[in-house]
Amino acid sequence: MLRIKSASRTLATSLLITLVTVFTVACGSSSDDFVINGNNGGNGGGNAGFTGQYLGANNLSNGQTGTLDFTVDSNGLGSGNFVAGAVSPQTIDISAGTYAVSGQVNLTTGAFSLTGSVPNVGPFTIVGTIPTGTNQANYQFTINGQTFQGVLQAASQGQPNPPASGNEGRLISGGTLANFLFQPDGSYNGVNPPVTGSSLISGAVGEGVNGKKSATVLLSETQIVGQSAIVRSLAITIVAADGNELVVGQTYPLASSADGDGVVIALSESEGDNVTEGWSLTPSTTGQAIITDLNDNSITIDFTFNSVGPNSEIENNPAVGTFSTSGLITGNFVATP
């Protein structure tokens, strides 16, 4: 029996609580309001290492590119500018110019969301995670229903180039869920089932934490209660070991360390800016995942997990009981402009 070590509970938290937030916002929202899970710097517990100036660059359509320059203060507020570069008049989608951005940065996880607006085009959003040290991180720029990839680094590293075209960093929007089973034990106190075949599917495939190749597929449901949005999410993340590629047909066991191949699962419910309850890997959890297909258009993952229990990394987590789940999930890649 495979047993998860405490190190992978931390890995599961850093990957899934943060990535669930980023991918839900980047790929799954049609609203102009964006929510980041966790406490921001103004609520205490922040990481001063995320403050400072950051520079980014991203592709737009028809060969146009843009650059990002923003600063994060000690209260978790981000502000700066997005600059759309010029292209030939026949292919301009966003008028060349400088557009102010502002938003919120989670000083605990580094997740950020910025918004701005282009006259005669409409609002845009920029979401991603703050890189650490000399590392680069990915962000997503969304306008008029189109999402583009960008790279971000500390301003001391200079201005990065936009990411190369191809399948690196592919975003997921839409897909299918087949043969889904969700079997809770008698004490499980969450929604049953938490997600269905009609749930929103989002996620991404590319370089994840510390530059490792990873694939995250996320199923989510959103319920509006009064002035609050309750989001329920089931995320599955496969991470390749340092230097390894994601391999079709390979069986990925439960992640047991931060260094090897592995898979993690997390079920969480969030209200407003707080994760209110969740389940993830525990010492009793068993399971695996297999990438059955990975092509230019989609990724398909066959997963099986048993005895997924309350996530000990969530403060005051009211989750009780365990569940087992299995299924075949396909995530469709957002078309590359």
Secondary structure, DSSP 4 states (H G I P E B T S, - for coil): -----HHHHHHHIIIIIHHHHHHHHHHH--SS-----S--GGGS---GGG-EEEEEEEE-GGG-EEEEEEEE-TTSEEEEEEEEPP--GGG-SS-SEEEEEEEEE-TTT-EEEEEEEETTTEEEEEEEE---TT--EEEEEEETTEEEEEEEEEGGG-PPPPPPSSSTTEEEEEEEEEEEEEEE-TT--S-SSS--TTSEEEEEEEE-GGG-EEEEEEEEEEEEETTEEEEEEEEEEEEPPTTPPP-TTPEEEB--SSSS-EEEEEEEEEETTEEEEEEE--TT-EEEEEEEEE-SSEEEEEEEEEEEEE-TTSTT----S-EEEEEEEEEEEPPP-
